[in-house]
Amino acid sequence: MDEHPGDTLGKRFLAFWGTIAAVLAFGILIYLVKGLFGPDSTDPLDGGVGADRLARKALVDTDQEAEATKYAFDKDKQLVTIPTTDAIPYAASVLSKQKAEKSKMPVPGAAPATGGTGAHDPNQSAFDKL
């Protein structure tokens, strides 16, 4: 393929740096226009609803903290509510005192419940065992 007759190293250089300069000039222009005509920095950008949201969040946080730390008993459902800060250490201490029992759940590679060694027989596939 033949090169375009107007394609020179100088034109490529000017096209590259001219594009870079145009992008920078556009960015500076946007920055200046935003600074001159944009909103005042003291005005909240959310229209003033941020303070209301923070008040609601504080209310929700206090309600959740009160709910998470209260003891309660519902007579109708026979339900006791205990805070997790007290229930988890108690459960951990009770469970740590219990002895582990052998599980009835079959474990791959373990000896079968009917007896045997549990070793793999290379002459018998899983389908033959069915």
LOVONU-478973 format. One record per residue (C-alpha): residue in three letters; chain; residue number from 1; x, y, z. Coordinates in steps of 0.1 Angstrom, whole numbers, plus 5000, padded with zeros to 4 digits. Each point is the difference from the previous one (the first is absolute). Layout:
BEGIN
  residuo  cadena  num    px    py    pz
      Ala       A  NUM     X     Y     Z
...
END
This chain:
BEGIN
  residuo  cadena  num    px    py    pz
      Met       A    1  5000  5000  5000
      Asp       A    2  5012  5035  4992
      Glu       A    3  5001  5026  5027
      His       A    4  4978  5030  4998
      Pro       A    5  5020  5029  4985
      Gly       A    6  4990  5024  5028
      Asp       A    7  5010  4976  5028
      Thr       A    8  5032  5014  5015
      Leu       A    9  5017  4997  5034
      Gly       A   10  4994  5036  5007
      Lys       A   11  4963  4998  4994
      Arg       A   12  4997  4969  5022
      Phe       A   13  5019  5018  5028
      Leu       A   14  4977  5031  4997
      Ala       A   15  4968  4978  4999
      Phe       A   16  5010  4981  5032
      Trp       A   17  5010  5030  5020
      Gly       A   18  4972  5021  4986
      Thr       A   19  4975  4974  5012
      Ile       A   20  5016  4999  5035
      Ala       A   21  4998  5038  5001
      Ala       A   22  4964  5001  4989
      Val       A   23  4990  4975  5027
      Leu       A   24  5018  5020  5027
      Ala       A   25  4985  5033  4988
      Phe       A   26  4965  4984  5001
      Gly       A   27  5007  4988  5036
      Ile       A   28  5012  5034  5011
      Leu       A   29  4969  5017  4984
      Ile       A   30  4977  4976  5018
      Tyr       A   31  5018  5007  5033
      Leu       A   32  4997  5037  4995
      Val       A   33  4963  4999  4990
      Lys       A   34  4992  4978  5030
      Gly       A   35  5019  5023  5023
      Leu       A   36  4982  5031  4987
      Phe       A   37  4965  4988  4995
      Gly       A   38  4999  4968  5021
      Pro       A   39  4983  4997  5034
      Asp       A   40  5014  5017  5030
      Ser       A   41  5023  4977  5020
      Thr       A   42  4980  5008  5032
      Asp       A   43  4968  4987  4986
      Pro       A   44  4994  4963  5006
      Leu       A   45  4999  4981  4967
      Asp       A   46  4972  4977  5012
      Gly       A   47  4974  5028  5003
      Gly       A   48  5001  5001  5038
      Val       A   49  4987  4964  5005
      Gly       A   50  5034  4988  5014
      Ala       A   51  4993  5013  5035
      Asp       A   52  4966  4983  5001
      Arg       A   53  5017  4967  4989
      Leu       A   54  5026  5003  5027
      Ala       A   55  4972  5005  5026
      Arg       A   56  4982  4970  4988
      Lys       A   57  5032  4979  5000
      Ala       A   58  5007  5010  5036
      Leu       A   59  4964  4990  5010
      Val       A   60  5003  4967  4982
      Asp       A   61  5034  4993  5016
      Thr       A   62  4986  5007  5035
      Asp       A   63  4970  4978  4994
      Gln       A   64  5021  4971  4986
      Glu       A   65  5024  5003  5030
      Ala       A   66  4971  4999  5024
      Glu       A   67  4984  4970  4982
      Ala       A   68  5033  4981  4999
      Thr       A   69  5007  5004  5037
      Lys       A   70  4966  4994  5016
      Tyr       A   71  4987  4969  5018
      Ala       A   72  4964  4991  4991
      Phe       A   73  4975  4973  5006
      Asp       A   74  4969  4995  4978
      Lys       A   75  4975  4980  5021
      Asp       A   76  4978  4993  4969
      Lys       A   77  5027  4984  4979
      Gln       A   78  5021  4988  5030
      Leu       A   79  5030  5018  4985
      Val       A   80  5029  5014  5019
      Thr       A   81  5023  5026  4984
      Ile       A   82  5035  5002  5013
      Pro       A   83  5026  5025  4987
      Thr       A   84  5027  4984  4978
      Thr       A   85  5027  5016  5022
      Asp       A   86  4989  4976  5028
      Ala       A   87  4987  4971  4979
      Ile       A   88  5031  4993  4980
      Pro       A   89  5025  4997  5029
      Tyr       A   90  4976  4978  5019
      Ala       A   91  4994  4977  4969
      Ala       A   92  5037  4998  4994
      Ser       A   93  5007  4989  5036
      Val       A   94  4973  4974  4999
      Leu       A   95  5010  4986  4967
      Ser       A   96  5037  4999  5010
      Lys       A   97  4991  4977  5029
      Gln       A   98  4982  4975  4978
      Lys       A   99  5018  4969  4987
      Ala       A  100  5000  4995  4963
      Glu       A  101  4980  4970  4988
      Lys       A  102  5004  4978  4969
      Ser       A  103  4979  5013  4972
      Lys       A  104  4975  4979  4982
      Met       A  105  5007  5020  4968
      Pro       A  106  5020  4979  4975
      Val       A  107  5034  5015  4992
      Pro       A  108  5017  4993  4966
      Gly       A  109  5030  4978  5004
      Ala       A  110  4989  4987  5034
      Ala       A  111  4992  4964  5007
      Pro       A  112  4965  4991  4989
      Ala       A  113  4974  4996  5027
      Thr       A  114  4994  4963  4991
      Gly       A  115  5037  4991  5006
      Gly       A  116  5030  4998  4977
      Thr       A  117  5032  5019  4999
      Gly       A  118  4987  5030  4980
      Ala       A  119  5030  4997  4977
      His       A  120  4995  5006  4963
      Asp       A  121  4997  4968  4979
      Pro       A  122  5016  5009  4966
      Asn       A  123  4982  4970  4984
      Gln       A  124  4965  5013  5009
      Ser       A  125  4985  5032  4988
      Ala       A  126  4975  5022  5018
      Phe       A  127  4973  4986  4976
      Asp       A  128  5008  4964  5009
      Lys       A  129  4993  5007  5037
      Leu       A  130  4965  5011  4992
END
